[in-house]
Amino acid sequence: MQDHLSSKLVEAPPLDFFEAVKVAKNHGIPTIIDGAAQDFRIEELLQTGADLVLISAQKYLMAPTAGLVIGNKRLVEGVRAQEKGIGRGMKASKEAIVGLLACIEEREDLDLDAWREIQTAKVTDFVQRSGDIPGLSAYSEADPTGLPFSRAYLSVDAAVTALDASILAVALRSGSPSIWVIDSEISDGKLGFELVHATTSEIEAILKRLSDLIS
């Protein structure tokens, strides 16, 4: 089974996690998957047979800065060595732990289908309206790692906008509020927007800024 871990930031063929874990186990090597922002895919990542899966708390879980270590009980308990002074500088505070537990409870109650519909509607509306701005062609693209949402992308025609993608990105970032874009394809004249945590008013602010800068 081919795992969805292609990324715009890493140019490499997709990694078959199941095969990689199998090879490691055949050699008696424990396997750890750094899941980072893949908190929606914890169960799927554990099904690879990995001994540990690491997840960031402060990303899509929206918890205070901390991390989750999930998997083999003996190895999870081994992580607690930090309480004896190992890696103590990275120890999560009590407040962060309580915040993370609260966010896990919220995630357990999340209606994922309804949440996905909300994200789709936001991106669809943004693509339609930003695509109406002269010089911008808009489209959506599914998350390349398999997360349950899409992102909006704008292709900038500098001949029409009088601003190329890199200049437009700087202008967005330099304003108030500061608007940061996904710039992994900026050399191809494309800007990306992740709207997962953006509110209606924030999306309106982005659209207005784009329109003001280009007009």
C-alpha positions in Angstrom: 0.0 0.0 0.0 1.4 3.4 -1.0 1.2 5.9 1.7 0.1 9.5 1.0 3.2 11.5 2.1 4.1 13.4 -1.0 4.8 17.0 -0.3 5.4 20.2 -2.2 8.4 20.8 0.1 10.1 17.5 -0.6 10.9 16.1 -4.0 11.0 12.4 -3.6 8.8 9.4 -4.5 6.1 8.5 -2.1 7.2 6.1 0.7 5.4 2.8 1.2 5.2 2.9 5.0 3.9 -0.6 5.3 6.9 -2.0 3.4 9.4 0.3 5.3 8.0 -0.8 8.7 8.1 -4.5 7.6 11.8 -4.2 6.5 12.7 -2.6 9.9 10.9 -5.2 11.9 12.6 -8.0 10.0 15.9 -6.5 11.2 14.7 -5.9 14.7 14.7 -2.1 14.4 12.0 -0.1 16.1 10.1 2.3 13.8 9.0 5.8 14.6 6.8 7.8 12.3 7.0 11.6 12.7 3.4 12.4 11.9 3.8 16.1 12.6 0.5 17.6 11.4 -1.1 14.3 10.6 -3.4 14.2 13.6 -6.4 13.3 11.5 -4.5 10.1 10.3 -3.3 8.7 13.7 -5.2 5.4 13.3 -4.1 5.0 9.7 -0.4 5.6 10.6 -0.6 3.1 13.5 -2.0 0.5 11.1 1.4 0.5 9.4 2.7 -1.4 12.4 5.1 1.4 13.4 6.1 1.2 17.1 5.6 4.9 17.7 3.7 7.7 16.0 4.6 11.3 16.9 2.0 14.1 16.5 2.2 17.8 17.0 -0.4 19.2 19.3 -0.4 22.8 18.2 -1.2 22.2 14.5 -4.6 21.0 13.4 -5.4 19.8 17.0 -5.1 23.5 17.9 -3.7 22.8 21.3 -0.9 24.6 23.1 2.6 23.7 22.0 3.2 20.0 22.9 3.3 16.6 21.3 1.7 13.2 21.4 3.6 10.0 21.5 1.4 7.1 20.6 2.1 3.3 20.2 4.0 0.6 21.9 3.5 0.9 25.7 7.1 0.1 26.6 8.5 2.6 24.2 6.0 5.3 25.2 7.0 4.8 28.8 10.6 5.1 27.8 9.9 8.6 26.5 9.2 9.5 30.1 12.9 9.5 30.7 12.7 13.2 30.2 11.3 13.4 33.7 14.7 12.4 34.9 16.4 15.3 33.1 16.8 14.0 29.5 15.4 16.5 27.1 13.8 18.5 29.9 14.2 21.7 28.0 11.5 20.5 25.7 9.1 19.4 28.5 5.5 20.4 27.9 4.0 22.5 30.7 1.1 21.3 32.8 -1.1 23.9 31.1 -0.1 22.6 27.7 -0.9 19.1 28.7 -4.4 20.0 30.1 -5.0 22.1 26.9 -4.0 19.1 24.7 -6.4 16.8 26.6 -9.2 19.3 26.1 -8.4 19.4 22.3 -8.4 15.6 22.1 -11.8 15.5 23.7 -13.1 18.1 21.1 -11.6 16.0 18.3 -13.3 12.9 19.5 -16.7 14.7 19.4 -16.0 16.2 15.9 -18.4 15.3 13.1 -15.7 14.9 10.5 -18.1 14.8 7.5 -19.7 18.1 8.6 -16.3 19.6 9.2 -15.1 18.6 5.8 -18.2 20.1 4.2 -17.4 23.4 5.9 -13.8 23.4 4.7 -14.9 22.5 1.2 -17.4 25.4 1.2 -14.8 27.9 2.3 -12.3 26.9 -0.3 -14.9 26.7 -3.1 -16.2 30.2 -2.3 -12.6 31.6 -2.0 -11.7 30.1 -5.4 -14.8 31.5 -7.1 -14.4 35.0 -5.8 -10.6 35.3 -6.1 -10.8 34.0 -9.6 -13.0 36.9 -10.5 -10.2 39.3 -9.8 -8.5 40.3 -13.1 -5.2 38.5 -13.6 -5.9 35.7 -11.1 -6.8 32.2 -12.0 -8.0 30.2 -9.0 -8.3 26.5 -8.3 -8.4 24.1 -5.4 -6.1 21.2 -4.7 -6.4 18.3 -2.2 -3.9 18.1 0.6 -1.0 16.0 -0.8 -0.6 14.0 2.4 -4.2 12.8 2.6 -5.5 15.3 5.2 -9.3 15.8 4.8 -9.3 19.3 3.2 -8.2 21.2 0.2 -6.2 24.4 -0.3 -6.8 27.3 -2.6 -4.2 28.3 -5.2 -3.9 31.4 -7.3 -2.0 31.6 -10.6 -0.9 35.2 -11.1 -0.7 36.7 -14.6 1.8 39.5 -14.0 1.0 41.0 -17.4 -2.5 41.8 -16.1 -1.9 42.4 -12.4 1.4 44.4 -12.9 2.6 42.4 -9.9 4.3 39.0 -10.2 3.6 36.3 -7.6 6.6 37.1 -5.4 5.8 40.8 -5.2 2.2 40.1 -4.4 3.2 37.7 -1.7 5.5 40.3 -0.1 2.7 42.9 -0.3 0.2 40.6 1.4 2.7 39.8 4.1 3.7 43.4 4.7 0.2 44.7 5.2 -2.0 44.8 8.3 -3.2 42.2 9.0 -0.2 40.3 7.7 -1.3 37.6 5.2 1.2 34.7 4.6 0.8 32.4 1.7 2.2 29.0 0.7 5.1 30.0 -1.6 6.5 26.6 -2.6 5.4 27.2 -6.2 6.0 30.9 -6.3 8.6 30.6 -9.0 5.8 29.3 -11.2 3.7 32.3 -10.4 1.4 30.4 -7.9 0.4 31.3 -4.4 -1.4 28.9 -2.0 -3.9 29.7 0.8 -4.7 27.3 3.6 -8.1 28.3 5.0 -8.7 25.6 7.7 -8.5 28.0 10.6 -9.5 31.1 8.8 -12.8 32.7 9.9 -15.3 34.3 7.5 -14.1 37.8 8.4 -10.4 36.8 7.8 -11.3 35.3 4.4 -13.1 38.5 3.5 -9.9 40.5 4.5 -7.8 38.3 2.3 -10.1 38.8 -0.7 -10.3 42.6 -0.1 -6.5 42.9 0.1 -6.0 40.9 -3.1 -8.5 43.1 -4.9 -7.0 46.3 -3.5 -3.5 45.4 -4.4 -4.3 44.4 -7.9 -6.8 47.2 -8.7 
